């Protein structure tokens, strides 16, 4: 099933196309250290980007970190991710592993990564090899070092801004005098800076360009081959910093500055590119990255600017330390959510059958939404990545088993709700409320199950090694006695829609023959499940699914976002959820 791009994705793609149209066949200007105005432009337009040269980092830390990279690579712990971009599955050219606080996750490109826990105090992680344990310890040590460096950089940036000094030290060598916060900063500033540098995960990356001959060309500046395209880092705490340690395994150490034939950046050297988002006036930067260099994106730089990684010749590792936004991304969070859903269980029979404490619509709706959340944001995300998590540790397997057991109880909860809906003699208004509470969530569940099942069977998924092949889990065959409901919910969704239509037609005044959820009308797909033929034609003619947020130009509908039902008689009207006046 083809996924409909989100409004944010459509807007981003439209901006990209407009920018490329403006450029036509010309390149935007960009600067490298060979250009006279490079550092001036950096200070003026990119003051929140800080580079720490390798010589300013302790030599022992370099040796430990670089050995840790090689250890994890030799043990096969880094994997290319099968990500979802605009409805298509793509295999990333970069191999990755997430290390961080136990129970944390990080989501990017519709893919949830699960941390290999680093050995923080109280962690019970058991690693498959002592060398893997040592590597995780090393990246925790690097994390602590980069936290201190980030806070120092934030203090220096704040001190310069407070003193109204334009020249911020953007490139710091080993002999650079460090500037403290001084007495002009209060405790709140210090706490805020520590929070913005409280890195809870690091995403390790590896790529060997010689094994990736199909890398994309940078499209705006002509910077050459990209290992990672232009982007903002996703799912981070607002205004939090990102710190990156870069390690190129071998190859040229200096740029070919004396080569008169070389224009722009040296393609043999890895670079990080920066540009102001959707700005065609300000030159971009291509900053060379040598073995052991670190760079820091401070404050709102990640939001206002985009960056890319430009491939060089040698293989390269990086450790990218982040303050992941984990309010809905920890094991503790999803476990608590599951407990909330299961609070509606009154009794449980030996065969698994459940009776409900409450039939209130808000309780039923919340239960079904949590059911979807644990299934599609956690269980299917985890098993889609195959058994690769076992390479380092089995830490996640027991929690996933517990989540799956709670999810199984939610299947019985849904079955109990359906039993109540199907009961004879239920007042029509009560039945309508129950149906309204559950239908959208169950429809979403059916659509997402179909999508995830198809992804697991896709051609690209079948090419992966055995330990990385996606597993469609949970999955069960029709008639499985251990499950109260089928995996395929098509028939149940059709039954509920028919029940809902019957309930609406009974409750609404005469002459009304057509209705539809406003949320479905607002989506950008051409779905007209319960719309009569006349309205279907009208919607198609007026292209309502494209114009729904703005209304029809010269038409009747002015707003659909706050409505729950659209129905028609002679005109199309939009009514409030509780039967108010038409929004015309």
JOHU-V94730 format. One record per backbone hydrogen bond with DSSP energy under -0.5 kcal/mol. NH is the residue of the N-H (numbers start at 1). CO is the residue of the C=O. If there is no record, write none. Layout:
NH|CO + NH|CO
This chain:
10|6 + 11|7 + 12|8 + 13|9 + 14|10 + 15|11 + 16|12 + 17|13 + 18|14 + 19|15 + 20|16 + 21|17 + 22|18 + 23|19 + 24|20 + 26|23 + 28|220 + 31|284 + 35|32 + 38|35 + 41|37 + 42|38 + 43|39 + 44|40 + 45|41 + 46|41 + 46|42 + 49|46 + 50|48 + 50|296 + 51|170 + 52|294 + 53|51 + 53|172 + 56|53 + 57|54 + 62|58 + 63|59 + 64|60 + 65|61 + 66|62 + 67|63 + 68|64 + 69|65 + 70|66 + 71|67 + 72|68 + 73|69 + 74|70 + 75|71 + 76|73 + 77|72 + 79|96 + 81|94 + 83|81 + 83|90 + 84|109 + 85|83 + 85|88 + 88|85 + 90|83 + 92|81 + 92|90 + 95|206 + 96|79 + 97|204 + 99|97 + 99|202 + 100|116 + 101|200 + 104|101 + 105|329 + 106|113 + 108|111 + 111|108 + 113|106 + 113|111 + 115|104 + 116|98 + 117|115 + 118|100 + 120|118 + 123|120 + 128|392 + 133|129 + 134|130 + 135|131 + 136|132 + 137|133 + 138|134 + 139|135 + 140|136 + 141|137 + 142|138 + 143|139 + 144|140 + 145|141 + 146|142 + 147|143 + 148|144 + 149|145 + 150|146 + 151|147 + 152|148 + 153|149 + 154|150 + 155|151 + 156|152 + 157|153 + 158|154 + 159|155 + 160|156 + 161|157 + 162|158 + 163|159 + 164|161 + 165|160 + 166|164 + 168|166 + 170|168 + 172|51 + 173|171 + 176|173 + 185|182 + 190|186 + 191|187 + 192|188 + 193|189 + 194|190 + 195|191 + 196|192 + 197|193 + 197|194 + 198|195 + 199|197 + 200|322 + 201|322 + 202|99 + 203|320 + 204|97 + 204|202 + 205|318 + 206|95 + 207|316 + 209|207 + 211|208 + 212|209 + 215|212 + 218|224 + 226|216 + 227|309 + 228|309 + 231|307 + 237|323 + 240|237 + 241|196 + 242|297 + 243|321 + 244|295 + 245|319 + 246|293 + 247|317 + 249|247 + 249|315 + 257|255 + 259|256 + 260|258 + 262|259 + 263|261 + 267|265 + 269|266 + 271|310 + 272|287 + 273|308 + 274|285 + 275|306 + 277|304 + 279|276 + 280|278 + 284|29 + 285|274 + 286|31 + 287|272 + 288|286 + 289|270 + 290|288 + 292|246 + 293|290 + 294|52 + 295|244 + 296|50 + 297|242 + 298|48 + 298|296 + 301|298 + 303|300 + 304|300 + 305|301 + 306|275 + 307|231 + 308|273 + 309|228 + 310|271 + 310|308 + 311|225 + 311|309 + 313|268 + 314|268 + 316|207 + 317|247 + 318|205 + 319|245 + 320|203 + 320|318 + 321|243 + 321|319 + 322|201 + 323|241 + 324|322 + 325|235 + 326|324 + 329|326 + 331|103 + 334|330 + 335|331 + 336|332 + 337|333 + 338|334 + 339|335 + 340|336 + 341|337 + 342|338 + 343|339 + 343|340 + 344|341 + 345|342 + 346|344 + 346|355 + 347|355 + 349|353 + 352|349 + 355|347 + 357|344 + 364|360 + 365|361 + 366|362 + 367|363 + 368|364 + 369|365 + 370|366 + 371|367 + 372|368 + 373|369 + 374|370 + 375|371 + 376|372 + 377|373 + 378|374 + 379|374 + 380|375 + 382|378 + 383|379 + 384|380 + 385|381 + 385|382 + 386|383 + 387|467 + 388|385 + 390|387 + 391|388 + 392|389 + 393|389 + 394|126 + 397|394 + 398|394 + 399|395 + 400|396 + 401|397 + 402|398 + 403|399 + 404|400 + 405|401 + 406|402 + 407|403 + 408|404 + 409|405 + 410|406 + 411|407 + 412|408 + 413|409 + 414|410 + 415|411 + 416|412 + 417|413 + 418|414 + 419|415 + 420|416 + 421|417 + 422|418 + 423|419 + 423|420 + 426|423 + 431|427 + 432|428 + 433|429 + 434|430 + 435|431 + 436|432 + 437|433 + 438|434 + 439|435 + 442|438 + 443|439 + 444|440 + 445|441 + 446|442 + 447|443 + 448|444 + 449|445 + 450|446 + 451|447 + 452|448 + 453|449 + 454|450 + 455|451 + 456|452 + 457|453 + 458|455 + 462|458 + 463|459 + 463|460 + 464|461 + 468|465 + 469|465 + 469|466 + 471|383 + 473|471 + 480|477 + 483|480 + 489|487 + 493|489 + 494|490 + 495|491 + 496|492 + 497|493 + 498|494 + 499|495 + 500|496 + 501|497 + 502|498 + 503|499 + 504|500 + 505|501 + 506|502 + 507|503 + 508|504 + 512|509 + 513|511 + 513|568 + 514|568 + 515|530 + 516|566 + 518|564 + 521|517 + 522|518 + 523|519 + 527|525 + 528|526 + 531|528 + 536|532 + 537|533 + 538|534 + 539|535 + 540|536 + 541|537 + 542|538 + 543|539 + 544|539 + 546|543 + 547|543 + 548|544 + 550|547 + 551|547 + 552|557 + 554|552 + 555|552 + 558|583 + 559|583 + 563|560 + 564|575 + 565|575 + 566|516 + 567|573 + 568|514 + 569|571 + 573|567 + 573|571 + 575|565 + 579|576 + 583|574 + 584|582
